[in-house]
Amino acid sequence: MAIGHQSFYQTALTSGITSGDLVIPLDTVPTPSEGFLVIESTVEAKREIIYYTSKDATTVTCPSGAGNGRGYDVLQQYLTYRVQQ
């Protein structure tokens, strides 16, 4: 499956996530079924790029196991942040 892209996509987390969470709750999910999202912290060093492989009406899901979709930079805990694709 090709990784999708959605221009000007922005949403927000609907609840906090921790470094172990693979299901990411969002206000509005992106259109592509698979892709990358940036969880944007106000501190550049805390920004996290995630890879998701599926979605439903309110969440995107990162793959589990070694090499999962969390942690391309550093695993973080987020309470509420803007999310962009």
C-alpha positions as CSV (number, residue, x, y, z in Angstrom):
1,M,0.0,0.0,0.0
2,A,1.3,3.5,-0.8
3,I,1.7,6.0,2.0
4,G,-0.8,8.8,1.5
5,H,-0.5,12.5,1.9
6,Q,-3.0,15.1,2.9
7,S,-2.1,18.8,2.4
8,F,-2.8,21.2,5.2
9,Y,-4.0,18.5,7.6
10,Q,-4.2,19.6,11.2
11,T,-6.0,18.2,14.2
12,A,-5.5,17.8,17.9
13,L,-5.1,14.9,20.3
14,T,-8.4,14.2,22.1
15,S,-6.7,12.8,25.2
16,G,-3.2,12.5,26.5
17,I,-0.8,9.8,25.3
18,T,2.3,8.2,26.8
19,S,5.4,6.8,25.3
20,G,3.9,3.3,25.2
21,D,0.6,4.2,23.4
22,L,0.2,2.9,19.9
23,V,-3.4,4.1,19.4
24,I,-3.4,7.8,19.0
25,P,-6.8,9.6,19.7
26,L,-7.5,12.5,17.3
27,D,-10.2,15.1,16.8
28,T,-10.3,14.4,13.1
29,V,-8.4,11.5,11.5
30,P,-6.4,12.0,8.3
31,T,-7.8,10.8,4.9
32,P,-5.0,8.4,4.0
33,S,-5.2,4.9,5.6
34,E,-1.5,4.8,6.2
35,G,1.1,7.6,6.7
36,F,3.2,9.8,8.9
37,L,2.1,12.4,11.4
38,V,4.0,15.0,13.4
39,I,3.0,15.5,17.0
40,E,4.1,19.1,17.4
41,S,5.5,20.2,20.7
42,T,6.4,23.8,21.3
43,V,9.8,22.5,22.0
44,E,11.5,21.4,18.8
45,A,13.5,18.6,20.5
46,K,10.3,17.0,21.7
47,R,8.5,16.8,18.4
48,E,7.7,13.2,17.4
49,I,7.1,11.8,14.0
50,I,4.8,8.8,14.1
51,Y,4.0,6.2,11.4
52,Y,0.5,4.8,11.4
53,T,-0.8,1.8,9.5
54,S,-4.5,2.0,10.2
55,K,-7.3,4.3,11.4
56,D,-10.9,4.3,12.5
57,A,-13.3,7.2,13.1
58,T,-11.4,8.7,16.0
59,T,-7.9,7.2,16.1
60,V,-4.8,6.2,14.1
61,T,-2.8,3.1,15.1
62,C,0.9,2.6,15.0
63,P,2.3,-0.9,14.4
64,S,3.5,-2.8,17.5
65,G,6.7,-4.6,18.2
66,A,10.3,-3.7,17.3
67,G,10.4,-0.9,14.9
68,N,6.9,0.4,15.8
69,G,5.6,3.7,14.5
70,R,6.5,5.6,17.7
71,G,9.9,7.0,18.4
72,Y,11.5,8.2,15.1
73,D,13.0,10.9,17.3
74,V,12.3,10.4,21.0
75,L,9.3,8.9,22.7
76,Q,7.3,11.5,24.5
77,Q,4.3,11.9,26.7
78,Y,1.8,14.4,25.4
79,L,-1.3,15.9,27.0
80,T,-2.7,17.9,24.1
81,Y,-0.8,19.0,21.0
82,R,-1.5,19.9,17.5
83,V,-0.9,17.1,15.0
84,Q,0.1,17.7,11.4
85,Q,0.7,15.5,8.3
